[in-house]
Structure formats: structure tokens, C-alpha cells
Amino acid sequence: MTPEALAHLHARASDSPWSVDSFASQLADKSTFLTIEPNAFALGRATLDEAELLQIATDPDHQRKGHGHRVLAAFEIQAKFVGCTRSFLEVAQSNVPAIALYASCGWVQDGRRSKYYTRPNGQREDALLMSKTL
């Protein structure tokens, strides 16, 4: 997927989408890896023995069909392949579908960042920190 395609899909799936330039700069980083399906992707970064899930998105017209599970599983496999033993992420506390996806795949909440996100309306929202041993 090109940075343009990633940004387009992310804009359809997120209320805080990344720009084309944001995706391009992440993809240019040698520590970044991308797992894709035609209607979903997971973008991560490996640092030493940890993998951070930076973004995951599924086209809204194709949600609840297993795409998120598959790209997340592929992300975990790729992270292990590059030597990671732990993965982590942050997610808005209101993003119940994403939290359910992560929990169903064995991720556990292990922290919280108070008022971490600024929503489009200016309100602040906590980020939940989740991780998984790979």
C-alpha cells in the first residue's frame, strides 16, 4: 500500500487520521513494518525487543469480517520475526471496538495516560496502554 492508500483508508476508519506525509515518513524508517490486506492494515515499529503498534485500520465497509484480527496477527508474527518479545500500543478509552479486538487477541491493559488525546471538538481523552508478550 502506498502512503496515499494508507492515508485514504485511515481517514475512512479514524476520526484523527494521519496525513500522507505521516505515513510516508513512517514507511521510510527502517524499523517500521506494515502488514496489509486489501481492506485493512497494521503499521508498527520495532525497537530492540519491543514492537509498537502505531496504527491499525479496517475499511468501515469491511469491518467485523476478521480483517483486523488477521492484520494484527500478521503484525505479531512480523514483530517476532524481527526479534521482538513484547508488543505495546495506546488506544483511546472510547474506542471500544479496538479495545475488544486487542483483548480478544490476548492484549492486556497495563496503564493509562490521562487526557492524552485531543479530540476534534477540543475535549481531552485518556489513552489506555495495552501490551502483549509475543
Order of alpha helices (4+ residues) and beta strands (2+ residues): alpha-alpha-beta-beta-beta-alpha-beta-alpha-beta-beta
